[in-house]
């Protein structure tokens, strides 16, 4: 951050070196690679902390340890409660404060430890400042180096400049941002509960279904309402088959064209949209900007999308599903998608969407997906899935229940995003002094 930037802040400023504790090793990078070799690591002893702990702000994860002799050799790299720990390689600039309840241990070569002078700085405030995009992030981006992987050095960290409001104000800022973090954590816990509740309900609905009163059938109280199937006990009225039992007879399942049929050299800035995995993974038909001209589209119309189609991702992030709903642009799928075209007389498209992302189907996909480092699906693999098909009216009732859960989850996601945005605004205002708070 330049001096002109600093003058816009109402606080005095200091370097990390100036606010560090006045003792040897207050700013200390982890051991060189030759000092801590992979063969010296074990699964018990004293813990070795790395970037994963700081990025996740979770010092309980990881299982790398060293014995008592190596721990004694590397005492200068030991972490103590209240130490600020900073990531130094690759994903640089993440900060966390080492907690009091963490295992005794040392940092590895990708971390740097900062011990602050408690008469000048609160370690929690400094971790927020260094890790913030507004203050620390700007300086680290400019000063980090490395052609392939960005990296920091202890000399760079020493030169980072940080604002120094009075200590009581530092602590009050930490309290305010901690309260914002707690609100975010509560929203995240609620999201996790809602997702777990939906997954459990989905499993019940896809094995028990709904009776005429809209209640889950009870296989214990009414075993006569169920029958055996390749997928276990299911309601008597249900059918079992492959995905074609939901689809139109002709062109019900259509993998995308061969790669040579649509290449990047054919793309234009306007025309007919090419739909790919980016739309399916994002859950939106409006993302992406790949188009082909009309002359190319006319030869690929058998791969066109229409209202009510389901698009499924085939490579990498496999099995993601997106329903084609208006408004959407006319276009075709690319080779990384397969298009399902449901038969309205046999299929509620929303029900099929929920079914295809259920644990019942996910477990089958995990078994039949092909590929080494990147899993790959195909139209043939999708035809091998074993699915249940309730009567159409029951499909719609099940879909309505699950859609309501999804609406609740989307509302909570929006609230969580708003809370995170509020926290970012608070950080910018408080850490830069645009809003002052008393101690």
Secondary structure, DSSP 4 states (H G I P E B T S, - for coil): --HHHHTTSSSEEEEHHHHB-SSTTSEEEPPPGGGS-GGG-BSSSEEEE-HHHHHHT-TT----EE-HHHHHHTGGGB--TT-EEEE-BSSTT-EEEPPTTSPSEEE-TTEEEE-B-TTT--HHHHHHHHH-IIIIIHHHHHH-B-SSS-B--HHHHHH-EEEE--HHHHHHHHHHHHHHHHHHHHHHHHHHHHHHHHHHHHHHHHHH-B-TTS-B--TTT-GGGEE--TTSSEETT-EEE-GGGGB-SSSSEEEPPPGGGS-GGG-BSSSEEEE-HHHHHHT-TT----EE-HHHHHTTGGGB--TTEEEEE-BSSTT-EEE--SS---EEE-TTEEEEEB-TTT--HHHHHHHHTSHHHHHHHHHH-B-SSS-B--HHHHHT--EEE--HHHHHHHHHHHHHHHHHHHHHHHHHHHHHHHHHHHHHHHHTTSS----
